[in-house]
Structures are given as C-alpha cells and as structure tokens.
Amino acid sequence: MSPPPILDVEASGFGRGSYPIEIGFVDSTGAAFCCLIQPEPEWQHWAASAESLHGITREILKRHGKPPLWVAEQINRRLAGQTVYCDAWGHDYPWLCRLFDAVEMTPSFRLADMRSLLSEAEAELWHAVLDQVRAEMQLRRHRASSDAMVLQLTLQRVKQAQAQAQAMRGAA
C-alpha cells in the first residue's frame, strides 16, 4: 500500500497575522514539491524565532519566492481530489486558508490531521520513530518538503512496526 500524501507549511511565525512562507509536500509516490512564497503586501507579521528555526528571511522570500497565485495553482493541480495529511493541522490549515484567500481560490484537495491515520498503539510509537527517522536522515535544514518526507517515512515505519507486532501476537 502506498503512503498518503503529506504536506508541511513553514510560516512567518505563529498566531494572528502569521502567513505561509513555504509549502512542501510529498505525494504517494514519494515525489516532492517545495516552494517559497512571496509575501502579499499586507502580510507584515514576522517572528525572528520562526526565522531562526527555518532559516528563511524576508529577503530570500522576495528574491526567490513565487507569487501566491502560482503556488496555489500548483498545489491545486498536483493534489486535486486527494486527502492530504499534515502533523500540525491547527496551524497548517489556517496558513493554507490565508494563501488561498489571498488569491481568491479554493483548495482542490482536503487537508486532514495525520493523527486520524494512527491507532492508539501507533500514536504511542510515533515520537520515538520520528526521532529515529530524523537522526537517520540527518537533515541540515528545517524546510517544508524535507519535513513532509520525514513525516511520511515515520508514518510508514510506525504502520510497519504495528503490523509486525500484530503478526507476532497472532503467531503466539
């Protein structure tokens, strides 16, 4: 069974006024998409603490970011009709809404919380497996598509571990 698509959003900060600055996802084949987003003129919120985490400056966004309309069109085209999962729905959903509202579009996909994919036993394994995957991947930067890859691989490993545990219980 192929893994579900996983999306991650990096933002200008948290809370009121924050906005998406990078969106990345990994589809069910493992192919990744990642894009910096040029801030809209009214998107002024900026938190130094968020910048220190993801390492993306406003200058980088202005120079290398794509227009919000282009980003929304790309995401819609690539994820149309799918349920896409994220690990921080309470943050990622409002940031996606901010992007799509700015360009007067509606997402062509459904965003859902990854926790809905996990049983209680799998949820208990999640953080240990996540830490292991992060250590193995040794990522040098905190970015949206690499975070999505880590989450997708973690989900696969958690599901495999749970299936193996159930098979062992059934064999006993």
C-alpha positions in Angstrom: 0.0 0.0 0.0 1.4 3.4 -1.0 1.7 6.1 1.7 -0.7 9.1 1.7 0.5 12.5 0.6 1.9 14.6 3.4 2.1 18.4 3.4 4.0 20.8 5.6 4.0 24.6 5.9 6.7 26.9 7.1 5.3 30.3 8.3 6.3 33.8 9.3 5.5 33.0 12.9 2.6 31.8 15.0 -0.7 33.3 15.8 -2.6 36.2 14.4 -1.1 37.8 11.3 1.2 34.9 10.5 1.2 33.6 7.0 2.7 30.8 4.9 6.2 31.3 3.5 6.9 27.9 2.2 4.8 24.9 1.3 6.1 21.5 0.6 4.6 18.1 0.2 5.5 14.5 -0.7 3.0 12.6 -2.8 2.1 8.9 -2.5 4.9 8.0 -4.9 7.5 9.8 -2.8 7.9 12.7 -5.3 8.4 16.0 -3.5 7.3 19.6 -4.3 8.5 22.6 -2.4 8.1 26.3 -3.0 8.9 29.6 -1.2 6.0 32.1 -1.3 6.4 35.8 -1.9 4.5 37.7 0.8 1.5 39.7 -0.1 1.9 43.4 0.6 -0.4 43.2 3.7 1.5 40.2 5.1 3.7 42.0 7.5 4.0 39.7 10.6 7.5 38.4 11.1 8.9 36.5 14.1 12.6 36.2 14.5 12.1 33.0 16.4 10.4 31.4 13.4 13.2 32.6 11.1 15.8 31.1 13.4 14.0 27.8 13.1 13.6 27.6 9.3 16.3 29.9 8.2 14.2 31.7 5.7 14.5 35.5 5.6 12.0 38.0 4.1 14.8 38.9 1.6 15.0 35.3 0.5 11.2 35.2 0.0 11.2 38.4 -2.0 14.1 37.2 -4.2 13.3 33.5 -4.6 9.6 33.2 -3.7 6.9 32.5 -6.2 3.7 34.6 -6.4 0.9 33.3 -4.2 -1.4 32.7 -7.2 1.2 30.5 -8.9 1.8 28.5 -5.6 -1.9 27.9 -5.1 -2.4 26.8 -8.7 0.5 24.4 -8.5 -0.7 22.9 -5.2 -4.3 22.5 -6.6 -3.1 20.9 -9.8 -0.8 18.4 -8.1 -3.1 17.5 -5.2 -6.5 17.7 -6.8 -9.1 15.4 -5.4 -6.8 13.9 -2.7 -6.9 13.8 1.0 -3.5 15.3 2.1 -2.2 14.9 5.7 -0.3 17.1 8.0 1.0 16.9 11.5 0.0 20.3 12.7 -3.5 20.8 11.3 -4.3 23.6 13.7 -1.5 25.7 12.2 -1.3 24.4 8.7 -5.0 24.7 7.8 -5.2 28.5 8.7 -2.0 29.2 6.8 -3.3 27.3 3.7 -6.6 29.3 4.0 -4.6 32.5 4.2 -2.8 31.6 0.9 -6.0 30.6 -0.9 -8.0 33.5 0.4 -5.3 35.9 -0.8 -5.7 34.7 -4.4 -9.5 34.1 -4.2 -9.2 30.3 -4.8 -10.5 27.2 -3.0 -8.2 24.2 -2.4 -9.0 21.3 -4.7 -7.9 18.8 -2.0 -8.8 18.1 1.6 -6.3 18.7 4.4 -6.6 16.2 7.3 -4.7 15.6 10.5 -2.2 12.7 10.4 -3.4 11.6 13.9 -6.6 10.3 12.2 -4.4 7.7 10.5 -3.0 6.3 13.8 -4.4 3.8 16.2 -3.6 4.4 19.9 -0.8 1.9 19.8 0.7 3.6 16.7 0.4 7.0 18.3 2.4 5.7 21.3 5.2 4.7 18.9 5.1 8.0 16.9 7.6 10.2 18.7 10.3 7.5 19.1 10.1 6.5 15.5 10.1 10.2 14.4 13.3 10.9 16.4 14.9 7.8 14.8 14.0 8.9 11.3 15.2 12.4 11.9 18.5 11.0 13.2 18.9 8.7 10.2 18.1 11.4 7.6 20.5 14.0 9.2 18.8 16.9 7.6 20.8 20.1 7.7 17.8 22.5 7.4 14.3 22.7 8.6 12.2 23.0 5.5 8.7 22.1 4.4 9.4 19.3 1.8 12.1 17.6 4.0 9.7 17.8 7.0 7.0 16.2 4.8 9.4 13.4 3.8 10.3 12.7 7.4 6.6 12.6 8.4 5.8 10.2 5.5 8.7 7.8 6.3 7.8 7.9 10.0 4.2 7.0 9.2 5.3 4.1 7.1 7.6 2.8 9.8 5.0 3.1 12.5 2.5 1.2 10.4 5.1 -1.5 9.7 6.1 -1.8 13.3 2.4 -2.2 14.4 1.7 -4.7 11.6 4.8 -6.8 12.8 3.7 -6.6 16.4 0.2 -7.8 15.5 1.6 -10.6 13.4 3.8 -11.8 16.3 0.8 -11.7 18.7 -1.2 -13.7 16.2 1.6 -16.3 15.8 1.9 -16.8 19.6 
